Amino acid sequence: MSNENIVVWGAAKTLESAGVSIANNALAAAAALYSIEADGAGFPDGEFVLTVNYATSPTDMSLLSLYARPMDVDGDTDTDAPDATRPNLFLGAFQPDNRTGAQTLVLAPLGFARDLPRKAEYHIHNSGTGQAVQAGWTLKVTPRTNKAAP
């Protein structure tokens, strides 16, 4: 059919493979930057997957928020480093289940974030789960975009 729209994906990039423990209401940065041009094949959107582990069940309906810190926004000048009270550009949130053990979570509400910064550092904010995220968490992004069907 003509005028159809399809989704295409690029290769996934691991932004963090062994994150430090994140205390309740604290913020932690992923180790790697993500560049739309260098890492994402120019695709403006990204599907984010977070894997966390809890020793004690987090509060039901709490969130792990994903924030971007845009880099090189004016030449090589970056935006300010975020903190828990001013975390920067909100992209969405992951909602852990109120249980212990490992959990693999997709970004809500869409499963992906649109129009990512050209180059950014990514942060997880443990937003009131009541428990620490155990060390060893991972964050991955898979670039995606829409294009016309062939």
C-alpha positions, 0 to 999 in steps of 0.5 A, a space after each residue: 500500500 502507498 503512504 504507509 508509515 513503518 518503524 525502523 530500528 538501529 543497533 542497541 547501545 548500552 549506556 550503563 552495564 553495572 550502575 552504582 546503587 541509587 538511594 531513594 530520591 537520588 540521581 545516578 548517571 549512566 556511564 556512556 553518552 548517547 549521540 544520535 549521529 554517532 550511535 543512533 544512525 541519525 534516528 531521533 527517537 529511542 526505546 529505553 530499557 532499564 534493568 534493576 534489582 531490589 533487595 526490599 520491595 519498592 513502593 507500589 506505583 512509584 517511579 524511576 525517572 529518566 532524564 537527559 542532560 544535553 551536551 555540546 548545546 553551544 559549541 562544546 558547552 554542556 547544560 548544567 549537571 543535574 541534581 535530584 531537585 533539578 534533574 534536567 530534561 524529563 523523558 519518561 519513567 519506568 514503573 517498578 513492580 512492588 517486589 524484590 529481585 530483578 526487573 526489566 522495565 520499558 519507558 512509559 508511557 510510550 515505550 520510547 522517547 521522541 526527539 532525543 537531544 543530539 548528544 546527551 548524558 542520561 540519568 536515572 532518578 529513584 523518585 520515591 520508591 522508598 528503597 535503594 536500587 541495588 548496584 548493577 543496574 543496566 540502561 540500554 537504548 535502541 534508536 528508532 524512527 519512522 519512514 515511508 514504506 517501500 
